[in-house]
Amino acid sequence: MKALLPLPPLRVLLFLLCLLGAFVGLLYALRLQPGPYPPEALDMVFWAVLIVLARRIHVPLPFNAAMSHAFVVALATVTLFPAWLAAGLMFIFSFNKDFGRPGYTWYKDLFNRTQSGLATGLAGWAWGWAQAHLGSHPYLQEAVGIVAASLVYFFVNVGSVTYVIHLASGVGLRKVWFENYSWLWVSYLVQAPAGLLLAKAYQTPLVWGWGGFTVLFLMLLLYFSRYYWDEKVKLEESFDTTIELLVSALDAKDPFTRLHSERVAAIASSLAKRMGFDEQDTKRITYAARIHDIGKVAIPDSVLLKPGKLSAEEFALIKSHPAKGLEVLRPMLSRLSKDIQGVILHHHERWDGTGYPHGLKEEQIPLWARIIALADAYEAMTAGRAYSPAKTPQEALNEIIMQAGRQFDPQVVRHFEALWHEDLIWKDRGEFLRRYTLPAHLSGLSSLLDSGPASATSPTSSSGRPGSL
């Protein structure tokens, strides 16, 4: 018999029931905690409408997560109303934009409401604790209270969403946290005073005798800032897309360089993992490998694709491509770390100091650039060029070992040799070209989850990455 309602995996369902039980228990425990502002029907209606509006407009984040201004509204309600009432309002009126649609199941909706209510209730408890224990210092009372409420809300809200994503998708907790939410605590702290400001504005009307008008004006300012942030995100995404197209066009110019940057990125990624880099730095090194030759788009095809030996002037032009890479990327250099810029500029430096463009030697060469220089050389040797036949993988390995301490960092060579004997896909170029299917998109992870401030909804991508609840 077909079930009437879709059910989540058992472990997710058990976690949801635990959250719901904790929320109900918290409401019971908070029932006697007083609030500083005696609520009336108009107050509750106004803030309920504000919660609905705040939850429906999101700021996009990685992993297709999003952050909304519902957090600011929640903080305002915990300073205005009893904690149980603020939590109840958040639970009842936290409408997701997908509410009522087929893809937004009942358990997703219940989870999002429950964790929002629980986070708000505990934030209200933290605020109430500060008011009760710091009464002789009113300014300290409010400052400590709002910071405490903000941090409690953050850890409960984001912690529960991180854990449920882990349960539903199998993605590691650390991966979900660091790729999606680790930096958000700063944003929560920065926004915390805005919640207190909204509450104060509501209690002290500035126009027409009702604080709601002042609150709406302040929220309008917040949404304008959100709009301009959205535009910034779109602009950055357009930069990523443009760079992706430039890299793809560069690889497509010459059959010898087909998927060159993808294979260099695969080798560099393996090396970074082998050398103990954490996941975030491995990702950045892979990104740097994808764009290391971006400066070649500024080199004329007559020189770049010349089948014969280059003249001294032509070779000088080729040697200018690292510096030209930074020129090409100038509009987005502020988004690129110094390590990535160092890869673009120094991936042709040599361990013995005879490389270009600056003749750096040994440890003077950035480590990321040393890694990608070796990966770049192995890929080029096994791909061949019109003027130079391809070497076999074994011949290329032998050449790299011979060049340890001259062209390459000996430590990186040792790690590469160990990896080469593991028989990874990038070892043989023909095998890599046969098995390679999807380009490594420069902007990072595919998007699958939507949240706000942090919540779980349905997957929005068919990229093959783990889905959401």
N, C-alpha and C positions, 0 to 999 in steps of 0.2 A: 504494500500500500504506500502510495506516494505521500511524503510528509507535506502538511499544509503550509508550513513555514520553513524556509531554508535555515540550516543550522551551521554554525561555525565549527571548526575543529574542536574536539573535546577540551583540549588544554586551554583554548581561547575562551570557550564557554565557562569553564571553571574559574578562570581569572576574572571574567566579567561578573560572575555571581559573587566572587569575593569582593570586588570593587563595589558592587551594589549593596552588599551587606555592610561594608565599611561606611558607605555614604548614609544609609539609613541609621546606623548606630551613631554616626557623628551628628546627624540632625537631632536625635534624641538627647545626646549629651549637651548639645548647644542650646537646647530649648529655653534654658533659664538665663543664658547670657544676655544682658541688656544691650541695647543699641543707643548711640548718642542722639539719634534723631527719631522722634516719634513718627512712624510711617502713617500716611493717609492713602486713600484709594488712588488719588491723582498721582502721588509719588510713585506708587508701585506700577501703575499703568505706564507712566512716562519712562521709567527705567527698564520696564519689560520691553517696550518698543525699541529703546536704545540698544538693548542686548540683541534683539532680533536683527536690527540694522547692522550692528557691528560684526555679527557673526557671518553676514552674507557678503562682506567685502574683504578680500584677502590680499596680502602682499606675498608674491611668489618667492619661494626659497628652494634650495636644492632638494633632490629626491621627490620633486613635486610636492613638497611640503609648503605650507603657507602660514603666515602669522597675521592675525587680525587685531583690530583695536578692542576686541571683546575683553582682553586682559585689562586694559585701562578702565573699561566700564565696570568690570568685576571688582577691581580695587576701590573704585568710587562707591559701589554698593556696600562693601564691607565696612567702610568708614561711616556710612550713613545709616545703615539698618542693622538690626541684630544679625549675627552671623548665620543663624539658621535660615532667616528670611532671604538674605543675599544668596546663600547656597541654593535655596529652593527656586529663586527667580532664575538663576543660571541653569539649573536642571530643566526647568519647564520651558524656558524661552530660548534655549540654545539651538535654534533652527539652523541646520546646515542648508546651503544653497541647493543641495541635491535632495532635500527632504521630499518624500513622496514619489521619487523616481524609482523605476524598477531596480537599477543597479545599487541603490543605497538601501541596504537591508536593515531590518529591524535591529539586529544586534550591533551593527555599526552605529546606528542612531543612539541606541541605549548606551553603548560604551562612551560615545562622545559626550552625551548629556551627563552621564554618571561621573566621569573623570573631571568634567568642568565644574559640576556641583561640588564634588569632593575637594578639588583644589581651592575653590572659592570658600568653602566652609572652613578649611584648615587655615587659609589666609585670614579669614575673619577671626578665628581663634587666636592667631598670632597678633593681630591688631588689638584685640581685646586684652590680651596678656600685657602688652605694652602700656595700654591705657590704665590698667589696674596697678601695675608695679612701678610706673614712672610718673605718677600723678603730680609730684612736686616739681617736675621739670617739663612744662608743657611743650616747649619746642623740641626737646630731646624725645619726649613722649611720641610726638607725631613723626619725627624723623626716623627713630628706631622702629616705630610701628609700621610705617609704610615700607621700609626696607625689608623688615622681617616678613611682612605679608607678601611682598613681591617675591622673595626668595622661596618661601614655602609654596606659593602658587606655582612658581617655575618648576621646582623639583617634583612636585606631585603631578602636575600637568604633563610635563615633558617625560618624566620617568615612566608614567603609566603608558604613554603612547609608544615610547621606545620599547618597552617590554612587550606590548601587544604586537608591534611590528615584528619583533624577534620571534614571538610564538607563532604568528601567522605565516611568516615567510621563511624562517630558518636562517635569516641573515644574523650574523653575530651582533651581540649587544654593543660592543665597542664600535663596530662599523656603522651601525645605525646612529649611534650617539655622535661620533666625530664627523660623520659626513652630513648630518642633518641638523643637529641641535646644539653641539658643544659650545658654539659661540653666542647662543641666544641669551645666556644669562646676563650678559652686558646690556643687551637691548631691553630686557625686562627691568633691570635696575634703572636704566635711563628713562624708561617710560613710567616708572613708579610715581614720581612727583606729579605726572599728568593726572593720574587717578585721584590723588589727593586734591589737586587743583579743581578738578571737576566737582568733587564733593563740596569744597569750599564755595565754589561759584554757585552751586545749587542752593546752599544755605544762605548766601548773601546776594540777593538779586541786584543786578546792576541796571537793568532796564525793565520797564513796565511791571515792576513789582513781582516778578516770578523768575526764580533762578533757572528754570528750564530753558529760557531764551539764551542766557549766557552759556549754558552747557552746549546747546546746539551750535552756537557760534564757535566755541572752542573745538567741538568735534568737526566742524567744517574745516577749520585750519588743519586738523590732523589728517583729514581725508585729502586735502590739497597736497600735503606733504607726501602722503601715500601715492598720489597720482604721479608726482614728479619722481618718486622712487621707482615706480613702475616704468616710467619712461627711461630712467637710467638703466634698469635691468634689460629693457628691450634693446637699447643702444649697445650694451655690452654683448648681448646675444648676437646682434648683427655683426659685431666685430669678429666673434668666434666663427660665425658662418662664412664671413669673407675670407678669413685665414684658412678655414677648411677648404674652400674652393681654390684658393691660391696654391695650397700644398698639393691638392689633387691634380690641378692643372700642371704643376711642375713635374709631378711624377709621370703624367700622361705624355709629356713631350717626347720622351725617349724610351724605347722598349727596354733598354738596359737599366733604367731607373724605375721601372714599374713597381709600385708598392715599396719603393726604397725606404721612405720615412716610416711606414708601418712596420717593416722588418727591423729597422734600427730601433724603433720603439719597443718591439717585442724583446730584442736582445738586451736593451738597456733595462727594461723592467725586470727581466730574470736576474741580471747582474745586481740591481739594486736590492732585490729581495735576498739574494745570496749574501750580500755584504751587510745585511742587517738593518737596512733602512725601514722605517715604519711605513705603514700603509699610505699615509698622506704624502710623505716625501717620495715614495715609489710612484705614486700617481703623478706628482709634479715632474719627476724625472722622465716618465713616459711622455708626458705632455711636451716637455722640452725637446725630447728626441723627435717628436712629430714635426716640430716647427724649426728644427736646428738649421735647415738649409733654406729658410724662407727668403733669405737675401738673394738667392739665385734668380728670383723672378725679375730682378733688376739687371740681370746680365743678358746681353743680346743673344738670341738663339744662334746666331752665326758663330759665336764664340763658345757658348755652352754646349752646342751639339756638334762642334767641329770634329770630324772623324780622324783627322791627322794630328800631328804634333803641334802644340800651341807655340806661338811666338812669345818672346819675353813680354811684350806689351799685352798680349792676350792672357798670358798666365797671371800677370799683375792684376788684370781685370777680374779674373776668377778669384784671386786671393782677396779681392775687396768684398766678396759676398758676406762674410761675417759682419762687417761694419754696416753694409747695406741692409742686412737683416734688421738691425736695430732702427735704421732709418725707416724701413717699411712699416715697422711696428710702432713708430713714434706715437701715433694717436692713442695707443693703449699701453704704453710702457708703464704707466702708473699702476696698471693691473698685474703686471708681471713682476715676480720677485727678482731680487738681485741674482739669485741662483740660476733662474731660467735665462735672464739676460746674459749671465756669464757663460752659459752653454752656447747660446747663439754666437757670442763674440769669440769664444776661445776653444771651440771644438776642433780646431786645426793646430792648436799648440802641441808641441812635442815635449816629452819628458826631458830630453837633452838640451832643450832651449832653442832648437833650430826651426821651430814651427812659426806660424803666423796667426794673427797680425802683429803681436807684441813681443814675440820671442820669449814668452814666459817659460820658466824652468821648474821641473819637479813640483814641490808643494805650492809653488806660486800659482800653478794652474788650478782652477776650481775643481774639486773632486767630481762634481756632476759632469763637467766638461771632459774630464779624463775618462769617465765611464762611457760617455757617448762617443768620444773619439775612437775608442776601441770598437764599439758596436758599429760605428759608421765605416771603419776600415774593413772589418770582416764582411760586412754586407757588400761593400764595393768590390772587394777581391773576388767574392764568390759570384757576383753578378756579371763582372767583366764590363768592358767598355768597347767601343768601336775600335779603339787603338790598342786594346789590351785584352787578351782572352781571359775568360773566367778561370779561376783556380778551383780545384776541388775543395770540399770542406777540410780535408786533411792537410792539403797544401796551405790553405789559408791559416789554419791553426798553427802549423809549423812556422809560418812567416811571423805570426803574432808572437809566438814564443821567442823567436830569434830577436824580435824587436823590443822585448822586455828590457827596460832600463835605457833604451834609446828613444824609440818613438812612444812607447806606452809605459804607464805606471806598472811596475812589477807586481804590486799587490793586486791590481785589477786583472792583470794577466793570469795570475794564479786562480782567481775566482772564475774567470772565463774558461780556463782549461778544465776545471772541475765541472762546470756546467756543460761544456761541450760533450763530455763523456756521458752525460745523462741523456743524450740523444733527444733534445727538445726539438719542437717543430721548426724553429728558425734555423737549425743547423744546416739543413739542405734547402737551398733557395727554391728549387723546383717543387719540393714538397710543400714549402710555405705558400707558394703561389697557388698550388692546387687546393689547399685546405683553407686558405684565407677567404673569408666571405664578407664580413662587415668591417668597415673602417672604424678605427678608434676615434670616436667623436671628441673634438677638442674640449668641449665644455664639460666633460666629466660623465657622471652617471646618468643613465636613462631615468626618466621620471615615472614614478609609479604610485606615490602616495600623496594625498592632499590633506592638509591639516590646518587648523587655525583656532586659537593660538597654536594648539597642537592637537590634532584629532586624526581619526582614521576613516578613509573613504575607499571608494573602489579604484582599481587600477586604471590608469589612463594610457598605458603604453603596451604594445605587444612585442616589446624588444626582447623578451625572454628572460628578463631579470625577475627576481621573486616578486610576487604580487602582494597586495594588502589584504586586509580582512575580507 
